Amino acid sequence: MRCHSSRLMRARRRSPVSVMSIASGHLLFSSQCIASDASSWQALVAHCLRRGFLRTDFRLLVDDPYTLEQLTSPRVNTLVVRPLVDRLYDPDDLLIVYCLLANRVQFLREQSTAAHQSVGLARATLCELVATRILRKFREDNPGPPGLLLLAKILVEGYDPFSGAPEDVQRSGRYRQWPVQERGGNERKLTALELAILSESKNFISSKACQMVVNAVHQGQVVYSPLSFIDILPDHYKHQPVSLYDPSKAPLFNHYRLIVPRSRSIIELVHFIVLILLYITVMVHRNSGNLGLYETVFITYTAGWVLHELAAIIEHGWAVHSQSLWSFLDLTFTLIFGLYVLARVYDVCVGHVHDGVALHVLCMAAPVLLTRIAFNLMPDNIVFISLHAMMKDFLVLTFLAIWCFTGFFLALQWLVTNGDSSAGPKWYTVIKWLLWIWFGLDGTGIEESFQFHAVLGPALMIAFAFLGNTLFLTILVALLTNTFSRIVAAERAEIQFRRAVLTFEGVKSDAIFAYPPPFNILALAILLPLKFLITPRAFHSTHVAMVRVVNAPILLLITFYERRIWSQAALGGSRSMRWQFTGYSPHGDIQAVFEAKQPPGIQEEADEIDGLSEMGFMDHDVLSRSSREIKRPAVFQLGNSRQRGISPRSIEGLPL
C-alpha cells in the first residue's frame, strides 16, 4: 500500500470544479460548483474534491490484495485509514457514505476480471471500512433524535448517481432500463442502505450507527417514502421525506403504517398462515364432494399471494429480494402453483377432476410451505441463515453434477444403440443405475455395464462412480462445511444483515401491498384502468379511501398500539404494565442495577476521566488509590499547567 500524495495533489489541481460521477467514475461538471464569494468557492471546491477523487484515491492507495484483518491492523489504521477518514469526513456532506458504497459496488464488479480480482476486493473492503468509520463519526457528533434523523437521511434518502451531470452526459452515460415511472423528481435514485445490501457490506450494516437506523425504520420511528424499480400499481402523488414519526399528530386511520416493517412482517405472516390453512383444507377434502368450493377459494387467495410475491421481486430487483431467507422457497411454491393451475385446466378439459394430475402436483408444495413457516418463525436462527447461503453453493454444484450426469447418460445410451438395442437396458433403467451409483446405494450398474460394451461400458461406469460418488460429493461436503463455518464465525454480522434486508424490503412503495390477498387482485382490476382516466390527485384519494375501508380494523389496532407504546416511552415506561421475567430469577438484580438511574455527577466524572485518558494518563494516574475519587483541581491545573507554571509534582494525588 502506497500513499501517492504528490500524484494526488497534481490530479486535484487539474480540475478544481469537477465532481466525479458516482456510478461510472467519470469527472462530470456540476452546476452546484458556482459560488459568489471566495470563501464559499473554496469550501465548495473542497467539498467537490472530497467526493470527486474517491475512485482515484482508492486506486492509488491500494495496489496489493489486503484483507480486512490487515486493513484494521494498528499500523495501517494509523497511517492510512484514520487519515483517510479525517480527510473525507465533513459534517455537512451527507453523500460521502453513498459515494463510498457506490465505489465498493464498482470495485466488486471489477474483481470479476482476472487483472483486478484480488486488488478489487481489497479496495472494496477499504471503501466499506472507511464508510463505517465515517458513519460512526456522524453518530458521535450528532446524538439524540436529531442525530438519528441525520443518520436516516444518510442511509435511506435517495440519491441519483448522475446528479449534477450535464444532460448530454446523462443521455449518453445512463444504461437503458425499463421505462422509468414518474416520481416527481425521485426517478432513478438509490439509497445507501440498498447499496450496502447489494454489495453485501455486512460489517457496515452491523455497525452500531447503521443498526440504529435499521431498528428505527423497523419500528416505524423513522418514516419515508421508499424508492423502487417498478411498481405494478404506482401511486406517487405524495412523497414523504425522511422524518421522525409522531403518533400524536398522525390520523386515526394512517394507511402509511401498513408499510412499517414491524407491522408488515406480522401482516405477511398472518397472510401466509391463512394460505397454509387453505392448502391443508384442500388436501384434506381432495376426495370429497365439496372440493370445488375449497379449491376455488384456495386458487383465488393464492393468486393474490403470488401477485404480492411478484410485486416484491420486481420492486427492488432479484439481487436484493434474493437476500431474504425464504426467497427461494417462495419462488419454488410459485412455480408449483403455476404447474398446478395448468394441470387443473387440463384436468377440467379432459374430465378428470377428482383423480387428475393437478392434485398430485399440489402435494409437492407441502414440504415447501412447512419449511417456509419455520423460516418465518425463526428468521434470526443461524442454521436457517446458513442454509440460505449454502443453498446457492449447492445449486451451482448440483447443476455441474447434472451436466456431468447427462454426458455419461448419453454416452451409455449411444453405446446401447450401436448394437442390438432391443437386448440392451432401457433409458430409464440407465438413469436408475446412475442415480444408485451417485448416491452410493447399489452397484448394479457396474455389474451390468458389459451390456453397453465389453470394455467401454465398465470404464464409463467406474469413471462415473469415481467422479460422482467420490469427487463431487467430497467437494460438496467440503464446500458446504466451509460456508457454514464462515457464517458461524461472523454470526452477529450475518443476523444483522438479514434483519436489514427484511427491514429494507418491508418498507413497500407499490400501492398493491396495501391490499391483502385476494383484495389486491380486485384493486388491480379496478385502480389500474382508473389511473389512466382520472388525475393523480383523484387517484390518490380513491386509493387511500379503499385502503382505509379494507384495512380499517388493522389500522385501528396499529394506531392504538403505537400510541400506547410511544406514550409509555415518553413517560419512561410503565413497569407495572410490563411482564418482568427477572422477578422469578434469583439473579434479577444483576439486570436491575444496570437499568437503574445513575447518581448525579457520575457522568461528569467519567467525562473527566476520558479527557485525561486522551492526554496520555492512565486511570490509576488520575484516581486516588484510597478513595478512588477524581481530584477535580488536578483536571483544571493539568490543562493549564504550562501557562501557570505548575509542575506535575504540585498536583496532589498524581504519582510521578
Secondary structure, 3 states (H helix, E strand, C coil): CCCCHHHHHHHHHHCCCEEECCCCCCEEECCCCCCCCHHHHHHHHHHHHHHHCHHHHHHHHCCCCCCHHHHCCHHHHHHHHHHHHHHHCCCCCCCHHHHHHHHHHHHHHHCCCHHHHHHHHHHHHHHHHHHHHHHHHHHHHCCHHHHHHHHHHHHHCCECCCCCCCHHHHHHHCCCCCCCCCCCCCCCCECHHHHHHHCCCHHHHCCHHHHHHHHHHHHCCEECCCCCCCCCCCCCCCCCCCEECCHHHCCCCCHHHHHCHHHHHHHHHHHHHHHHHHHHHHHHCCCCCCHHHHHHHHHHHHHHHHHHHHHHHHHHCHHHHCCCCCHHHHHHHHHHHHHHHHHHHHHHHHCCCCCCHHHHHHCCHHHHHHHHHHHHHCCCCHHHHHHHHHHHHHHHHHHHHHHHHHHHHHHHHHHHHHCCCCCCCCHHHHHHHHHHHHHCCCCHHHHCHHHCCCCHHHHHHHHHHHHHHHHHHHHHHHHHHHHHHHHHHCHHHHHHHHHHHHHHHHCCCCHHHHCCCCHHHHHHHHHHHHHCCCCHHHHHHHHHHHHHHHCHHHHHHHHHHHHHHHHHHHCCCCCCCCCCHHHHCCCHHHHHHHHCCCCCCHHHHHHHHHHHHHCCCCHHHHECCCCCCECHHHHHHHHCHHHHCCCHHHCCCCCC
